[in-house]
Amino acid sequence: MTAERNPWPALGALIAGFSLIVLDMTVVAVANPVVMEELEAGVSEVIWVTSAYLLAYAAPLLFTGRLGDRFGPKNVYLSGLVVFTLASLWCGMADSIDMLIAARVVQGLGAALMTPQTMAMITQIFPADKRGAAMGVWGGSAGVSMLLGPVVGGLLVDSAGWEWIFLINVPIGVLAFALAWRLLPTLPTRSQTLDPLGILLSCAGMFLLVYGLQEGNSKDWSAGIWSVIAAGLLVLTLFVVTQARNTREPLLLLSLFRDRNFTLANIGIAAMGAAVTAMTVPSYFYLQGVRGLSSMESALIFAPLAILTGAFSPIIGKKSDKAHPRTFTTIGFVLFAVTIVAYSVLMADPDSPLWMFSATAALTGIGNGMAWGPLGAIATRNLPVHQAGAGSGVYNTNRQLGAVLGSAGVGALFANRIETHLPQLAGSGAHLEGSASAVPSVVHEPYSTALSETGLLPVLFLVLGALACSLFLRFPPPEPEGNSANAAPHKVEDAV
């Protein structure tokens, strides 16, 4: 006999593992110089410590989302957590750069198995009209973890060594596994055949596209890089064509995009991922290169962003359940865009008050809190529960693609602005890779101008996101239980 339980503890168990994999997207950046020195690696090699993780994470998300529908989100999540935790141990024990990169690939695969299951399970265990609050907590944890990465990384590198940015995952991963084993419900699965051709084309296309965007700036956007990007787009186009013709069990359910809100939410989350990634690069370069702050000090300047994102996400998420979908999301994107302009103005002056960065970061946190959670709730609101994994895979793929696009775009624009304002620095090692070292005071003004102009790029992404959010449709009234596949969640039951 089973007893129905509150789904919130299950959400806490999911976030314990999910926060780890998001944190590992940004935690490594601050350790790059130390890793280079201790493992005797070059810049191009150490950058692959991050690139390998992101590639292995992003490429299979469409496929891993469907695995949850087939084998159960709890089973796939636990499997991914085991892979991620063991790979973290391998990373911490690596004695060469090649071994570390290989371990990061495996770690990324574990993350890819876990991520879609978190969102899919929230969709299934929370009722549609309560999902906003849950997605707010989930989205807020993602935003906070991403922003805390440099802070956590700096603390561990300075106090214990670079290995501990990975080894710390092991005890946390074990605890997260125990919580998930005990608290996550075993949900119904759906018998279906996997689509081998779709899996091959989606993974290959995503790999080529993400690789091209990610490596474009470091390879000066050569003809070879553009060929890789074009090949990725071609393979993904072929993938969509084959999915449209697949009358049995397609990997990508194109019918999902008939839901206007689902489509617009995917545009919104891609824009959000791009804006957050593009925002941090010029800001950290200004704080470290112009103002002479350490990595840790720079991260602490933006601490209000992480704190208020985490604080506002669940509050806004709960309120968004009863509000029009466009209300909080559009305001959040617009507020975020306004703060981006404020950062640009501050970076134009080499002597701007640092407290104003923190104050602006607090407003950015409020804007983030209005977007992360509600977007996830809107994307899944009308999904049938048996398509939760498929929808989650698409949503998280777009989030990752947006982040890669933002990184590539800001890298290219920064190089262009440096060439315009400081041609003497162009090609002299002032790249985005690695840490930003202090620049000579004599070039502070043109360097600040270059960063200020680069810092405006996220506004383009945020305007696109705001336009998408302004087109959301009002949620339909909830149907009586039993009349709709999405009218009520599955019961959260005690694990047997």
C-alpha positions as CSV (number, residue, x, y, z in Angstrom):
1,M,0.0,0.0,0.0
2,T,1.3,3.4,-0.9
3,A,0.6,6.9,0.5
4,E,0.3,10.1,-1.4
5,R,3.0,12.6,-0.5
6,N,3.9,16.2,-0.9
7,P,5.9,16.7,-4.2
8,W,8.1,19.4,-2.8
9,P,10.6,17.1,-1.1
10,A,11.0,15.4,-4.5
11,L,11.8,18.7,-6.1
12,G,14.4,19.3,-3.4
13,A,16.1,16.0,-4.3
14,L,16.1,16.9,-8.0
15,I,17.7,20.3,-7.4
16,A,20.4,18.8,-5.2
17,G,21.8,17.0,-8.3
18,F,20.7,19.5,-10.9
19,S,22.6,22.4,-9.2
20,L,25.8,20.4,-9.5
21,I,25.7,20.0,-13.2
22,V,24.9,23.7,-13.8
23,L,27.6,24.7,-11.4
24,D,30.1,22.7,-13.4
25,M,29.4,24.8,-16.5
26,T,31.1,27.8,-15.0
27,V,33.2,26.6,-12.0
28,V,36.2,25.6,-14.1
29,A,36.9,29.0,-15.7
30,V,38.5,30.5,-12.7
31,A,40.8,27.4,-12.3
32,N,42.1,27.5,-15.9
33,P,45.4,29.2,-15.1
34,V,46.2,26.8,-12.3
35,V,45.3,23.8,-14.4
36,M,47.5,25.0,-17.2
37,E,50.5,25.3,-14.9
38,E,50.1,22.1,-13.0
39,L,49.2,19.9,-15.9
40,E,51.6,21.6,-18.3
41,A,48.9,22.4,-20.8
42,G,48.5,25.2,-23.4
43,V,45.6,27.6,-23.6
44,S,43.8,25.7,-26.4
45,E,44.1,22.5,-24.4
46,V,42.7,23.9,-21.1
47,I,39.8,25.6,-22.9
48,W,38.7,22.1,-23.9
49,V,38.3,21.2,-20.3
50,T,35.1,23.4,-20.5
51,S,34.3,22.9,-24.2
52,A,34.3,19.1,-23.9
53,Y,31.8,19.2,-21.0
54,L,29.5,21.6,-22.9
55,L,29.6,19.6,-26.1
56,A,28.9,16.3,-24.4
57,Y,26.2,18.0,-22.4
58,A,24.4,19.7,-25.3
59,A,24.6,17.2,-28.1
60,P,22.5,14.3,-26.8
61,L,19.7,16.3,-24.9
62,L,17.0,15.5,-27.5
63,F,17.8,11.8,-27.2
64,T,18.2,11.7,-23.4
65,G,14.9,13.5,-22.9
66,R,13.1,10.7,-24.7
67,L,14.9,8.1,-22.6
68,G,13.0,9.3,-19.6
69,D,9.7,8.7,-21.4
70,R,10.8,5.2,-22.2
71,F,12.6,4.0,-19.1
72,G,11.2,6.4,-16.5
73,P,12.7,9.7,-15.4
74,K,13.8,8.5,-12.0
75,N,15.8,5.6,-13.5
76,V,17.5,7.8,-16.1
77,Y,18.2,10.6,-13.6
78,L,19.8,8.2,-11.1
79,S,21.9,6.6,-13.9
80,G,23.1,10.0,-15.0
81,L,23.9,11.0,-11.4
82,V,26.1,7.9,-11.0
83,V,27.9,8.7,-14.2
84,F,28.4,12.3,-13.3
85,T,29.6,11.6,-9.8
86,L,32.1,8.9,-10.9
87,A,33.3,11.1,-13.7
88,S,33.9,13.9,-11.2
89,L,36.1,11.6,-9.2
90,W,38.0,10.8,-12.4
91,C,38.4,14.5,-13.1
92,G,39.8,15.1,-9.6
93,M,42.3,12.3,-10.0
94,A,43.4,13.2,-13.5
95,D,47.2,13.6,-13.9
96,S,47.2,14.9,-17.5
97,I,45.2,17.3,-19.5
98,D,44.1,14.6,-21.9
99,M,42.7,12.5,-19.0
100,L,40.9,15.5,-17.6
101,I,39.3,16.3,-20.9
102,A,38.2,12.7,-21.4
103,A,36.7,12.7,-17.9
104,R,34.9,15.9,-18.6
105,V,33.3,14.3,-21.7
106,V,31.9,11.5,-19.5
107,Q,30.8,14.1,-16.9
108,G,28.9,16.0,-19.6
109,L,27.1,12.8,-20.7
110,G,26.0,12.2,-17.2
111,A,24.7,15.8,-17.0
112,A,22.8,15.2,-20.3
113,L,21.1,12.2,-18.9
114,M,20.0,14.1,-15.7
115,T,18.8,17.5,-17.0
116,P,15.7,16.6,-19.0
117,Q,14.5,14.3,-16.3
118,T,14.3,17.1,-13.7
119,M,12.0,19.2,-15.8
120,A,10.0,16.2,-17.0
121,M,9.4,15.0,-13.4
122,I,8.2,18.4,-12.3
123,T,5.8,18.4,-15.1
124,Q,4.4,15.1,-14.0
125,I,4.2,15.4,-10.2
126,F,2.9,19.0,-9.9
127,P,-0.5,20.0,-11.2
128,A,-0.5,22.5,-14.1
129,D,-1.8,25.4,-12.0
130,K,0.9,24.9,-9.3
131,R,3.8,24.3,-11.6
132,G,4.9,27.9,-11.8
133,A,6.2,27.9,-8.2
134,A,8.0,24.6,-8.7
135,M,9.6,25.8,-12.0
136,G,10.5,29.0,-10.2
137,V,12.5,27.1,-7.7
138,W,14.0,24.9,-10.4
139,G,14.9,27.8,-12.7
140,G,16.2,29.9,-9.8
141,S,18.5,27.1,-8.8
142,A,19.9,27.0,-12.3
143,G,20.5,30.7,-12.4
144,V,22.1,30.8,-9.0
145,S,24.3,27.8,-9.6
146,M,25.6,29.3,-12.9
147,L,26.4,32.6,-11.2
148,L,28.0,31.0,-8.1
149,G,30.4,28.9,-10.2
150,P,33.2,31.4,-10.3
151,V,32.8,32.1,-6.5
152,V,32.9,28.4,-5.5
153,G,35.7,27.8,-8.0
154,G,37.8,30.6,-6.6
155,L,37.3,29.5,-3.0
156,L,38.2,25.9,-3.7
157,V,41.2,26.7,-5.9
158,D,42.7,29.1,-3.4
159,S,42.1,26.9,-0.4
160,A,42.4,23.3,-1.5
161,G,43.6,23.1,-5.1
162,W,42.0,22.8,-8.5
163,E,41.2,19.1,-8.0
164,W,38.6,20.0,-5.4
165,I,36.3,21.8,-7.9
166,F,35.6,18.2,-9.0
167,L,36.1,16.2,-5.9
168,I,33.6,18.2,-4.0
169,N,31.0,16.8,-6.3
170,V,31.5,13.2,-5.0
171,P,30.1,13.5,-1.5
172,I,27.4,15.9,-2.7
173,G,26.6,13.4,-5.6
174,V,26.3,10.5,-3.1
175,L,23.9,12.5,-0.9
176,A,21.9,13.6,-3.9
177,F,21.6,10.0,-5.1
178,A,20.4,8.9,-1.6
179,L,17.8,11.7,-1.6
180,A,16.6,10.9,-5.1
181,W,16.4,7.2,-4.4
182,R,14.2,7.8,-1.4
183,L,12.1,10.8,-2.5
184,L,11.6,10.6,-6.2
185,P,8.5,8.7,-7.3
186,T,8.6,5.9,-9.9
187,L,6.4,7.2,-12.7
188,P,4.7,5.3,-15.5
189,T,6.7,4.6,-18.6
190,R,5.6,4.4,-22.2
191,S,6.6,1.5,-24.4
192,Q,8.2,2.9,-27.5
193,T,10.9,2.1,-30.0
194,L,13.9,4.4,-30.2
195,D,14.7,6.1,-33.5
196,P,18.3,5.2,-34.4
197,L,18.5,7.4,-37.4
198,G,17.1,10.3,-35.5
199,I,19.5,9.8,-32.6
200,L,22.5,9.7,-35.0
201,L,21.4,12.8,-37.0
202,S,20.4,14.9,-33.9
203,C,23.6,14.1,-32.0
204,A,25.9,14.7,-35.0
205,G,24.1,17.9,-36.0
206,M,24.1,19.3,-32.5
207,F,27.8,18.4,-32.1
208,L,28.9,20.1,-35.3
209,L,26.8,23.2,-34.6
210,V,27.9,23.6,-31.0
211,Y,31.5,22.9,-31.8
212,G,31.5,25.4,-34.6
213,L,30.0,28.2,-32.5
214,Q,32.1,27.4,-29.5
215,E,35.4,27.3,-31.3
216,G,34.8,30.0,-33.9
217,N,36.4,32.8,-32.0
218,S,39.5,30.9,-31.0
219,K,40.0,29.9,-34.6
220,D,39.3,33.4,-36.0
221,W,36.1,32.2,-37.7
222,S,38.1,30.5,-40.4
223,A,36.5,28.9,-43.5
224,G,36.8,25.5,-41.8
225,I,34.7,26.7,-38.8
226,W,32.0,28.1,-41.1
227,S,32.0,24.8,-42.9
228,V,31.5,22.9,-39.7
229,I,28.6,25.2,-38.7
230,A,27.0,24.8,-42.2
231,A,27.4,21.0,-41.9
232,G,25.7,21.1,-38.5
233,L,22.8,23.1,-39.8
234,L,22.5,20.8,-42.9
235,V,22.5,17.7,-40.7
236,L,19.9,19.2,-38.3
237,T,17.7,20.1,-41.3
238,L,17.9,16.6,-42.5
239,F,17.0,15.4,-39.0
240,V,13.9,17.6,-39.0
241,V,12.9,16.3,-42.4
242,T,13.3,12.7,-41.4
243,Q,11.3,13.3,-38.2
244,A,8.4,14.9,-40.2
245,R,8.3,11.7,-42.3
246,N,8.6,9.3,-39.4
247,T,5.1,8.0,-38.9
248,R,6.0,5.6,-36.0
249,E,8.1,6.9,-33.1
250,P,10.0,10.0,-34.1
251,L,12.7,11.3,-31.7
252,L,11.5,14.9,-32.1
253,L,7.8,15.4,-31.7
254,L,7.1,18.2,-34.1
255,S,3.6,18.3,-32.8
256,L,4.9,20.0,-29.7
257,F,5.4,23.2,-31.7
258,R,1.7,23.4,-32.5
259,D,1.4,24.8,-28.9
260,R,2.2,28.5,-29.4
261,N,3.3,29.0,-25.8
262,F,5.7,26.1,-26.0
263,T,7.3,27.5,-29.1
264,L,7.6,31.0,-27.7
265,A,9.0,29.7,-24.4
266,N,11.7,27.9,-26.3
267,I,12.7,31.2,-28.0
268,G,12.6,32.9,-24.6
269,I,14.9,30.4,-22.9
270,A,17.4,30.5,-25.8
271,A,17.4,34.3,-25.6
272,M,17.9,34.1,-21.8
273,G,20.8,31.6,-22.1
274,A,22.5,33.8,-24.7
275,A,22.0,37.0,-22.7
276,V,23.4,35.6,-19.4
277,T,26.4,34.1,-21.1
278,A,27.1,37.3,-23.1
279,M,26.6,39.6,-20.1
280,T,29.3,38.0,-17.9
281,V,32.2,38.2,-20.3
282,P,32.7,42.0,-20.7
283,S,31.7,42.6,-17.1
284,Y,34.4,40.3,-15.7
285,F,37.0,41.7,-18.1
286,Y,36.2,45.2,-17.0
287,L,36.4,44.4,-13.3
288,Q,39.6,42.4,-13.6
289,G,41.4,44.1,-16.5
290,V,40.5,47.7,-15.8
291,R,39.7,47.8,-12.1
292,G,42.3,45.2,-11.0
293,L,40.0,43.0,-9.0
294,S,40.7,39.3,-8.5
295,S,38.4,36.6,-9.9
296,M,36.9,36.1,-6.4
297,E,36.4,39.9,-5.9
298,S,34.8,40.2,-9.3
299,A,32.4,37.3,-8.6
300,L,31.4,38.9,-5.3
301,I,30.5,42.1,-7.0
302,F,27.8,40.2,-8.8
303,A,26.7,38.3,-5.7
304,P,23.4,40.3,-5.4
305,L,22.4,38.9,-8.9
306,A,22.6,35.3,-7.6
307,I,21.0,36.1,-4.3
308,L,18.0,37.9,-5.8
309,T,17.6,35.4,-8.6
310,G,17.3,32.7,-6.1
311,A,15.0,34.7,-3.8
312,F,12.6,36.0,-6.5
313,S,12.3,32.9,-8.7
314,P,10.0,30.9,-6.4
315,I,8.0,34.0,-5.4
316,I,7.4,35.0,-9.0
317,G,6.9,31.4,-10.0
318,K,4.0,31.1,-7.6
319,K,2.4,34.3,-8.6
320,S,2.8,33.5,-12.3
321,D,0.5,30.5,-11.9
322,K,-2.5,32.9,-11.8
323,A,-1.2,35.7,-14.0
324,H,-1.2,36.0,-17.7
325,P,1.9,34.2,-19.1
326,R,3.2,37.4,-20.7
327,T,3.1,39.6,-17.5
328,F,6.1,38.6,-15.5
329,T,8.2,37.2,-18.3
330,T,8.0,40.4,-20.5
331,I,8.7,42.6,-17.5
332,G,11.7,40.4,-16.6
333,F,13.2,40.6,-20.0
334,V,12.8,44.3,-20.3
335,L,14.2,44.9,-16.8
336,F,17.2,42.7,-17.7
337,A,17.8,44.7,-20.9
338,V,17.7,48.0,-19.0
339,T,20.3,46.7,-16.6
340,I,22.5,45.6,-19.5
341,V,22.4,49.2,-20.8
342,A,23.4,50.4,-17.3
343,Y,26.4,48.0,-17.2
344,S,27.5,49.4,-20.6
345,V,27.3,53.0,-19.3
346,L,29.3,52.0,-16.1
347,M,32.0,50.2,-18.2
348,A,32.5,53.2,-20.4
349,D,34.1,55.0,-17.4
350,P,37.3,53.4,-16.0
351,D,36.4,54.8,-12.6
352,S,32.8,54.0,-12.2
353,P,31.7,53.3,-8.5
354,L,31.8,49.6,-7.9
355,W,28.8,49.7,-5.6
356,M,26.7,50.7,-8.7
357,F,27.7,47.4,-10.4
358,S,26.3,45.6,-7.3
359,A,23.2,47.7,-7.3
360,T,22.6,47.0,-11.0
361,A,23.3,43.3,-10.4
362,A,20.5,43.3,-7.8
363,L,18.0,44.6,-10.4
364,T,19.3,42.0,-12.9
365,G,18.6,39.3,-10.3
366,I,15.0,40.5,-10.0
367,G,14.7,40.4,-13.8
368,N,16.2,36.9,-14.0
369,G,13.8,35.8,-11.3
370,M,10.9,36.9,-13.4
371,A,12.0,34.9,-16.4
372,W,13.7,31.6,-15.5
373,G,10.9,29.9,-13.6
374,P,7.8,31.2,-15.5
375,L,9.4,30.2,-18.8
376,G,9.7,26.6,-17.8
377,A,6.2,26.5,-16.4
378,I,4.8,28.1,-19.6
379,A,6.7,25.6,-21.8
380,T,5.3,22.6,-20.0
381,R,1.8,23.9,-19.0
382,N,-0.1,22.3,-21.9
383,L,2.1,19.3,-22.5
384,P,0.6,15.8,-22.0
385,V,2.4,14.1,-19.2
386,H,3.6,11.3,-21.6
387,Q,5.4,13.9,-23.7
388,A,7.1,15.6,-20.7
389,G,10.5,14.1,-21.5
390,A,10.4,15.0,-25.2
391,G,9.4,18.6,-24.3
392,S,12.0,18.9,-21.6
393,G,14.7,17.7,-24.0
394,V,13.8,20.3,-26.6
395,Y,13.6,23.1,-24.0
396,N,17.0,22.3,-22.4
397,T,18.6,21.9,-25.9
398,N,17.5,25.4,-26.8
399,R,18.8,26.8,-23.4
400,Q,22.2,25.3,-24.1
401,L,22.2,26.4,-27.7
402,G,21.4,30.0,-26.6
403,A,24.3,29.9,-24.1
404,V,26.8,28.8,-26.8
405,L,25.5,31.4,-29.2
406,G,25.9,34.1,-26.6
407,S,29.4,33.0,-25.9
408,A,30.3,32.9,-29.6
409,G,28.7,36.2,-30.3
410,V,30.3,38.1,-27.4
411,G,33.7,36.7,-28.3
412,A,33.5,37.8,-31.9
413,L,32.2,41.3,-31.0
414,F,34.8,41.8,-28.3
415,A,37.6,40.9,-30.8
416,N,36.1,43.4,-33.3
417,R,35.8,46.2,-30.7
418,I,39.4,45.6,-29.6
419,E,40.6,45.8,-33.1
420,T,38.7,49.1,-33.6
421,H,39.7,50.8,-30.4
422,L,43.0,49.1,-29.6
423,P,44.5,47.8,-32.8
424,Q,47.8,47.4,-31.0
425,L,46.3,44.8,-28.7
426,A,44.5,42.8,-31.5
427,G,46.2,39.4,-31.9
428,S,48.5,40.1,-28.9
429,G,46.9,37.6,-26.6
430,A,43.9,39.6,-25.5
431,H,41.5,36.7,-26.1
432,L,38.5,35.7,-24.1
433,E,40.0,32.4,-23.1
434,G,41.5,32.0,-19.7
435,S,41.5,34.8,-17.1
436,A,41.6,38.5,-17.8
437,S,44.8,40.1,-16.6
438,A,45.1,43.8,-15.8
439,V,45.7,46.0,-18.8
440,P,48.1,49.0,-18.6
441,S,46.5,52.2,-17.3
442,V,47.4,54.1,-20.4
443,V,44.8,52.1,-22.4
444,H,42.1,51.9,-19.8
445,E,39.9,54.4,-21.6
446,P,39.8,52.7,-25.0
447,Y,39.7,49.3,-23.4
448,S,36.7,50.3,-21.4
449,T,35.0,51.7,-24.5
450,A,35.5,48.4,-26.3
451,L,34.0,46.5,-23.3
452,S,31.1,49.0,-23.0
453,E,30.2,48.5,-26.7
454,T,30.6,44.7,-26.4
455,G,28.4,44.7,-23.3
456,L,25.4,45.9,-25.3
457,L,25.1,42.7,-27.3
458,P,22.8,40.9,-24.8
459,V,20.2,43.7,-25.4
460,L,19.5,42.1,-28.8
461,F,18.9,38.7,-27.3
462,L,16.7,40.2,-24.6
463,V,14.6,42.2,-27.0
464,L,13.9,39.0,-29.0
465,G,12.9,37.3,-25.8
466,A,10.6,40.1,-24.7
467,L,8.9,40.1,-28.1
468,A,8.4,36.3,-27.8
469,C,7.0,36.6,-24.3
470,S,4.6,39.4,-25.3
471,L,2.9,37.0,-27.7
472,F,2.1,34.3,-25.1
473,L,-1.6,33.2,-25.0
474,R,-3.5,33.1,-21.7
475,F,-3.7,29.6,-20.1
476,P,-6.9,27.7,-20.8
477,P,-9.1,27.2,-17.7
478,P,-8.3,23.9,-16.0
479,E,-10.4,20.9,-17.0
480,P,-12.1,18.6,-14.5
481,E,-9.9,15.8,-13.4
482,G,-10.1,12.8,-15.8
483,N,-11.0,15.0,-18.8
484,S,-7.5,15.8,-19.8
485,A,-4.2,14.0,-19.8
486,N,-2.7,17.1,-18.2
487,A,-5.4,17.9,-15.7
488,A,-3.7,16.3,-12.7
489,P,-0.2,15.1,-11.8
490,H,0.8,11.6,-11.1
491,K,0.8,10.9,-7.4
492,V,4.1,11.0,-5.6
493,E,4.3,7.7,-3.8
494,D,6.7,6.2,-1.3
495,A,9.4,4.2,-3.0
496,V,8.9,0.5,-2.4
